[in-house]
Amino acid sequence: MTDFYAPLRSEIQARRRGRPLLLFLDYDGTLVEIASRPELARPTPELLSLLGRLAARGDLKVMVVSGRPLRDLQELLPVSGLDFLGSHGGEAYISGRLHPLRGTAADDQELSRWRNRLVARLQPFQGWWLEDKPLGFALHYRQVPANHLAVVLAVLRRWQEQLRQEGRFQLLAGKKVAEILPHGVSKGAAIQEILLLPGFLKFFPIYLGDDITDESAFQILQGQGQTIKVGRPDAETAASHFLPDPKAVRHFLALLAAPPEDF
């Protein structure tokens, strides 16, 4: 059986040089398994307890990073001491209060116009649905029938090209989801800003994520932190290490939650 943890432990111990750890943890596909709909991907009591033990350690901080709205993350993970980045880095809750981030304003009227255009084009198809979010909206197409998927993706590509030409918004692709957001919003941009805050300057960052939207964070942290892709080791990624699935992630976090002398 492959030991995914020993190389990670050795490298983190060597590189942190006594610094406290800053854990950036993606939610869907990293802390919990991907579900058919977001509301079904809920944490177990064991995961909440594990995050509580991590947050209680004096030598590390924990920040959950997700495309989900901030309010949803806080409802899912009512754990004292956690920090949050919601909406792909567009919303932040740090050290017990909301923290404004640069470049996160959205034009609601313009978003509504793009939303209506997409709905009109997808009307003939089934299995898709839109999720409205604080800074934009997401198209979920995990349940589109296989015989319609190619056509739906072609519609989405044409719509995205028009979006790109106008230049006011971006479309972030994920696992059977595409999300429209203001330009400049990304997990990597938010993390770059957070690492420059006085309270985080001396921390060694570790980022765990499974999706395309996590790649911006992997790229930002190259050379200055530990990056871990959750999924197949043959996937193209800017991360430096792999863990196979959320179960392995939770085991790794349990090792970090042990007494300091054990890690």
C-alpha positions in Angstrom: 0.0 0.0 0.0 1.4 3.4 -1.0 2.5 5.6 1.9 1.3 9.1 0.9 2.0 10.6 4.2 5.7 10.0 5.1 7.1 12.1 2.2 4.7 14.9 3.0 5.5 14.8 6.7 9.3 14.8 6.0 9.1 17.7 3.5 6.8 19.8 5.7 9.0 19.3 8.8 12.1 20.3 6.8 10.6 23.4 5.1 8.5 24.9 7.9 11.6 25.5 10.0 9.6 25.8 13.2 7.1 28.2 11.6 3.4 27.7 12.5 1.2 26.1 9.7 -1.5 27.8 7.7 -3.8 25.2 6.3 -5.9 26.2 3.2 -8.6 23.5 2.8 -10.9 23.2 -0.2 -14.3 21.8 0.8 -16.0 19.8 -2.0 -13.9 17.0 -3.3 -11.2 17.6 -0.6 -12.8 17.6 2.9 -15.9 15.8 1.7 -16.7 13.7 -1.3 -18.4 15.3 -4.4 -22.2 14.9 -4.3 -24.8 15.1 -7.0 -26.0 18.4 -5.6 -24.1 20.8 -3.2 -26.6 20.5 -0.4 -26.0 16.8 -0.2 -22.2 17.2 0.6 -22.4 17.7 4.3 -19.7 17.1 6.9 -19.8 14.2 9.3 -19.6 14.8 13.1 -16.1 13.2 12.8 -14.9 15.8 10.3 -16.3 18.7 12.4 -14.5 17.2 15.4 -11.2 16.9 13.4 -11.4 20.5 12.2 -12.1 21.6 15.8 -8.9 19.8 17.0 -6.9 21.5 14.2 -8.3 24.9 15.0 -7.5 24.4 18.7 -3.8 23.9 18.0 -1.7 26.9 18.9 0.8 26.3 16.1 -1.5 26.4 13.1 -4.5 28.2 11.5 -7.2 26.7 9.4 -8.9 28.4 6.5 -11.6 26.6 4.5 -11.5 27.8 0.8 -14.5 27.2 -1.5 -16.6 28.4 -4.4 -19.5 28.2 -2.1 -20.9 31.4 -0.6 -19.4 32.4 2.7 -22.8 32.0 4.5 -23.1 28.4 3.4 -19.6 27.5 4.6 -20.3 29.0 8.0 -23.5 27.0 8.3 -21.8 23.8 7.2 -18.8 24.2 9.4 -19.8 25.8 12.7 -16.4 25.2 14.2 -14.8 27.8 16.5 -11.6 29.3 15.3 -12.0 28.5 11.6 -11.4 31.2 8.9 -13.2 31.1 5.6 -12.7 32.1 1.9 -16.0 31.9 0.1 -17.1 32.6 -3.5 -13.7 31.5 -4.9 -11.9 34.1 -2.8 -14.5 36.8 -3.3 -15.6 36.7 0.4 -13.4 36.4 3.5 -14.1 35.8 7.2 -10.8 36.1 9.1 -10.2 36.2 12.9 -13.8 36.4 13.7 -14.9 39.2 11.3 -15.6 39.9 7.7 -12.5 41.0 5.8 -12.9 43.0 2.6 -10.8 41.9 -0.4 -9.8 43.9 -3.4 -11.6 43.7 -6.8 -14.7 41.9 -5.7 -17.5 44.2 -6.8 -20.2 42.8 -9.1 -22.7 44.6 -11.4 -26.0 42.9 -10.6 -27.8 44.2 -13.7 -25.1 43.0 -16.0 -25.0 39.6 -14.3 -28.8 39.3 -14.7 -28.5 40.0 -18.4 -25.9 37.3 -18.9 -27.9 34.9 -16.7 -31.0 35.4 -18.8 -29.1 34.8 -22.0 -27.7 31.5 -20.7 -31.1 30.3 -19.5 -32.7 31.1 -22.9 -30.1 29.0 -24.7 -30.3 26.1 -22.3 -34.1 26.0 -22.2 -34.4 22.9 -24.5 -32.2 20.7 -22.3 -32.7 18.9 -19.0 -30.4 18.1 -16.1 -28.9 21.6 -15.6 -29.6 24.2 -13.0 -28.3 27.6 -11.9 -27.1 28.6 -8.4 -27.2 32.3 -7.6 -24.2 33.4 -5.5 -23.1 36.7 -3.9 -20.8 37.7 -6.7 -22.2 35.8 -9.7 -23.9 32.5 -10.5 -22.9 28.9 -11.3 -24.2 26.5 -13.9 -24.4 22.9 -12.7 -24.6 20.3 -15.4 -23.7 17.1 -13.6 -27.1 15.6 -14.3 -27.4 16.5 -18.0 -28.1 13.3 -20.0 -25.0 11.9 -21.7 -26.6 12.2 -25.1 -27.1 16.0 -24.6 -23.9 16.8 -22.9 -21.8 17.7 -26.0 -24.5 20.1 -27.2 -24.9 21.8 -23.8 -21.1 22.2 -23.6 -21.1 23.7 -27.1 -23.8 26.2 -26.1 -21.7 27.1 -23.0 -18.6 27.6 -25.1 -20.4 30.1 -27.4 -21.9 31.9 -24.5 -18.4 32.0 -22.8 -16.8 33.5 -26.0 -19.3 36.4 -25.9 -18.6 36.9 -22.3 -14.9 37.0 -22.9 -15.2 39.5 -25.8 -17.1 41.9 -23.5 -14.4 41.5 -20.9 -16.2 42.4 -17.7 -16.6 38.9 -16.3 -14.7 35.6 -16.2 -16.0 32.0 -16.3 -14.3 29.6 -13.9 -14.6 25.9 -15.0 -14.9 23.1 -12.4 -16.1 19.6 -12.1 -19.4 19.7 -14.1 -19.9 23.3 -13.0 -19.0 26.7 -14.6 -19.2 29.9 -12.6 -19.4 33.5 -13.7 -17.5 36.0 -11.5 -16.0 39.5 -11.8 -12.5 39.6 -13.3 -9.7 39.3 -10.7 -11.5 37.1 -8.3 -9.7 33.8 -7.7 -8.6 31.6 -4.8 -5.0 32.4 -5.7 -5.5 36.1 -5.7 -7.2 36.0 -2.4 -4.5 33.9 -0.8 -1.8 36.1 -2.1 -3.5 39.0 -0.4 -4.0 37.1 2.8 -0.4 36.0 3.1 0.7 39.7 3.2 -1.6 40.5 6.2 0.4 41.1 9.4 -1.2 38.2 11.2 -0.1 35.6 8.5 3.4 36.7 7.6 5.3 34.1 9.6 3.2 31.1 8.6 4.1 28.2 6.4 1.1 27.7 4.0 -0.2 24.3 2.9 -3.0 24.1 0.4 -5.2 21.1 -0.4 -7.6 21.1 -3.3 -9.0 18.9 -6.0 -10.4 21.1 -8.8 -9.3 23.4 -11.6 -10.2 26.4 -9.6 -7.5 25.4 -7.0 -4.8 25.7 -9.6 -4.5 29.5 -9.1 -3.7 28.8 -5.5 -1.2 26.1 -6.3 0.6 28.5 -8.7 0.7 31.3 -6.1 2.2 29.0 -3.5 5.0 27.5 -5.6 8.2 27.9 -3.8 6.7 29.3 -0.7 4.4 26.6 0.6 3.2 23.0 0.2 0.6 22.2 -2.4 -1.4 19.0 -2.5 -3.7 17.9 -5.3 -6.5 15.6 -4.3 -7.0 13.1 -7.1 -5.1 11.0 -9.6 -1.3 11.4 -9.6 -1.2 11.6 -13.4 -3.4 14.7 -13.5 -1.9 17.9 -14.9 -1.4 20.3 -12.0 0.9 22.9 -10.5 0.7 21.1 -7.1 3.8 19.3 -5.8 2.1 16.4 -4.1 -1.0 14.2 -4.4 -3.4 12.6 -2.0 -5.9 10.2 -3.7 -9.2 11.2 -2.2 -11.0 13.0 0.7 -10.5 10.0 3.0 -6.8 10.3 2.6 -7.1 14.0 3.2 -8.9 13.4 6.5 -6.2 10.9 7.5 -3.5 13.5 6.7 -5.3 16.1 8.7 -5.6 13.7 11.7 -1.8 13.4 11.6 -1.6 17.2 11.7 -4.1 17.4 14.6 -1.9 15.1 16.8 0.3 16.7 19.5 3.1 18.9 18.0 5.8 16.5 19.0 4.1 13.8 16.9 4.4 15.7 13.7 
